[in-house]
Amino acid sequence: MAKGIAEVPGIACGVARAGIKKTAKPQERPDLLVVVTEEPAEFAAVYTTNDVKAAPVKVSMELSGKVSGIVANSGNANACTGERGIKDALEMASLASQLTGKGRFLVASTGVIGEPLPMDKIRTGIAQAVANLGRAKGEEPARAIMTTDTFPKLAFKESSDFVVGGIAKGAGMIDPAMATMLSFVATDAKVPKELLQRALKEAVEVTFNAITVDGDMSTNDCVFLLSTGKSGVEITEENYSLFKVALTEVLEKLAYQIVKDGEGATKVIRVVVEGAESPQQARSVARKVALSPLVKTAVFGNDPNWGRVLAAAGSAGAGIVEEQTELYFGPYLLFKGGRAEFSEEAVSNYMKESQEVVIRLNLNLGSFSFTYLTCDLTYDYVRINAEYRT
């Protein structure tokens, strides 16, 4: 069985099929999740930087101190819903607290924007999820927060002293700044609040903050990290790096799965920029290439259109020098000091045969590098999003 947040000691998960999502068979899959900690837990969080924030984000951002868990629903974002949305998000947290006999809960929602939560279904769902606490294992918690996802996303890392496990959802509306769509992660290490927040922020910056599917940022993005302390292992400045490495590995796996499941995607694209003058230059060039619809559609068509990549890289305004830049698709050199000689057929075949296409730019200006993940842009992306509410 694949492991995720439910397999972290000190965590119990329950799910419910509340029928929130508008589908032909709304009871087919879980759409409400309750995550409970055995004892009050330290938590860290990062949230969307979108000026338009959903009600659950606003409510969760007000929390400090320790929490007893997370309550989340899919099928409805509870975003742009005014005072009613805030009231409903607060009620979700209150119900989870009352029914579990625990303390305060973080709240998250995902789904259609602009529609009030169906609170009759939410109330029933929370009660069912609490009644089922401890029964949702492996993939089941991740399934409860899926929307257009085609598979559940979970990851687990076991070190000699502690574990880190998490779940995520996301397939479209992915271009976060300090978060992804939704991700809930836990560790049984005992981590002070300050170190927990620092580790999450640093790990997110090179994982969830280094992916894009479509360049659109959600109103509901958040990542929650809980520390149950069940292992008894305390994280200090001395062993902080070990914890951050484990956390980053879990978030890397979750981020990769999100890109792999990009709406309509057939390929992951790994954009690697190296030889940069600074980390900022490497990141800005990689991001610009990863965001380019022309690059993404060329990859979908197995077209080694190197001109689109160079144009996108130059549009970052980061000071790259055309004459010094080298461009590779996989092992093939496509551009160096002017166009290089290469076999279009060989490169196209590489793209056809690869589930992950690597685009590598060596700027030959310095020693810094950065990697961005994206996916190809296909006909199905348009179809999925054209029909999202219908």
Helices and strands as residue ranges (DSSP letters): G 5-7, E 11-16, E 32-47, H 55-61, E 67-76, H 82-100, E 105-112, H 119-131, H 140-143, E 153-158, E 163-169, E 182-187, H 193-205, G 208-210, E 222-227, H 240-260, E 268-276, H 279-291, H 293-300, H 306-314, G 322-324, E 326-329, E 332-336, H 344-353, E 356-362, E 368-375, H 379-386
